[in-house]
Amino acid sequence: DLEYLSQIASRAIETCRGVARGLSPAGEVQGGLVQALQDLTARVAAMHTVQVKFRQSLEVPLRILPATGDHVYRIAQEALANAVKHSGASRIEVELQTSPTKVRLQVADNGMA
């Protein structure tokens, strides 16, 4: 029971830290979208029994509007939550790619279809 309570307390602390980071976790003040995705994948891996890897393939420097970065982050956040909750995956990969004309986020797992 103490272990369970400790986990709940740790998650509550992490949630408070997330709120303290502000409404824009992918903002330049916090290190931008790449740093936000690295932090997100590390948190998910630490909180769950799943291996989560983040890769970036940036042909060109990432230049997107702050609101767009926030949307991409929230999409990754939801995709990771769904993979953890519903797929039964043991491994999740998050990849961010940029080219001169587009930004691509891919979240893939080895769980059930």
C-alpha positions as CSV (number, residue, x, y, z in Angstrom):
1,D,0.0,0.0,0.0
2,L,2.9,2.4,0.8
3,E,4.4,1.7,-2.6
4,Y,1.1,2.5,-4.3
5,L,0.7,5.7,-2.3
6,S,4.3,6.7,-3.2
7,Q,3.5,6.3,-6.9
8,I,0.4,8.4,-6.6
9,A,2.4,11.1,-4.8
10,S,5.1,11.0,-7.4
11,R,2.6,11.4,-10.2
12,A,0.9,14.3,-8.4
13,I,4.3,16.0,-8.1
14,E,5.1,15.4,-11.7
15,T,1.7,16.8,-12.7
16,C,2.3,19.9,-10.6
17,R,5.7,20.4,-12.3
18,G,3.9,20.1,-15.7
19,V,1.4,22.7,-14.8
20,A,4.3,25.0,-13.5
21,R,6.0,24.7,-16.9
22,G,3.1,26.7,-18.3
23,L,0.5,26.2,-20.9
24,S,3.1,26.0,-23.6
25,P,5.4,23.0,-22.9
26,A,6.9,23.3,-26.4
27,G,7.7,27.0,-26.0
28,E,11.2,28.3,-26.7
29,V,11.6,29.3,-23.0
30,Q,11.4,25.6,-22.1
31,G,13.8,24.5,-25.0
32,G,11.3,24.2,-27.9
33,L,9.4,21.3,-29.4
34,V,12.4,18.9,-29.6
35,Q,13.2,19.3,-26.0
36,A,9.6,19.0,-25.0
37,L,9.2,15.8,-26.9
38,Q,12.4,14.4,-25.3
39,D,11.1,15.3,-21.9
40,L,7.7,13.8,-22.6
41,T,9.1,10.5,-23.8
42,A,11.4,10.2,-20.8
43,R,8.5,10.9,-18.4
44,V,6.3,8.3,-20.1
45,A,9.1,5.7,-20.0
46,A,9.8,6.4,-16.3
47,M,6.1,6.2,-15.3
48,H,5.2,3.0,-17.2
49,T,6.7,-0.3,-17.9
50,V,7.3,0.5,-21.6
51,Q,10.4,1.4,-23.5
52,V,10.0,4.8,-25.2
53,K,12.5,6.2,-27.7
54,F,12.5,9.6,-29.3
55,R,14.3,10.3,-32.6
56,Q,14.6,13.4,-34.6
57,S,15.5,13.7,-38.3
58,L,15.8,17.4,-39.0
59,E,16.8,18.1,-42.6
60,V,16.3,21.8,-41.9
61,P,16.1,23.7,-38.6
62,L,12.7,23.4,-37.0
63,R,10.9,26.7,-37.6
64,I,7.2,26.5,-36.7
65,L,4.8,28.8,-35.0
66,P,4.5,28.4,-31.2
67,A,0.9,27.3,-31.5
68,T,1.8,24.7,-34.1
69,G,4.5,23.4,-31.8
70,D,1.9,23.1,-29.0
71,H,-0.4,21.2,-31.2
72,V,2.3,18.8,-32.3
73,Y,3.2,18.2,-28.6
74,R,-0.4,17.6,-27.6
75,I,-0.8,15.1,-30.5
76,A,2.3,13.2,-29.3
77,Q,1.1,13.3,-25.7
78,E,-2.3,11.9,-26.7
79,A,-0.7,9.2,-29.0
80,L,1.6,8.1,-26.2
81,A,-1.3,8.0,-23.7
82,N,-3.3,5.9,-26.1
83,A,-0.4,3.5,-26.8
84,V,0.3,3.0,-23.1
85,K,-3.4,2.6,-22.2
86,H,-4.8,0.5,-25.1
87,S,-2.1,-1.2,-27.1
88,G,-0.3,-3.4,-24.6
89,A,3.0,-2.3,-26.2
90,S,6.4,-2.9,-24.7
91,R,8.1,-0.4,-27.0
92,I,7.0,2.9,-28.4
93,E,8.9,5.1,-30.9
94,V,8.3,8.8,-31.4
95,E,10.0,10.4,-34.4
96,L,10.0,14.1,-35.5
97,Q,11.0,14.8,-39.0
98,T,11.4,18.1,-40.8
99,S,11.9,19.0,-44.5
100,P,11.9,22.3,-46.2
101,T,8.1,22.1,-46.6
102,K,6.7,20.0,-43.7
103,V,7.0,18.7,-40.2
104,R,6.1,15.1,-39.6
105,L,5.4,13.4,-36.2
106,Q,5.2,9.6,-36.1
107,V,4.3,7.5,-33.1
108,A,4.6,3.8,-33.5
109,D,4.3,0.9,-31.1
110,N,4.6,-2.9,-31.1
111,G,1.3,-3.5,-29.4
112,M,-1.9,-4.9,-30.7
113,A,-3.6,-3.3,-33.7
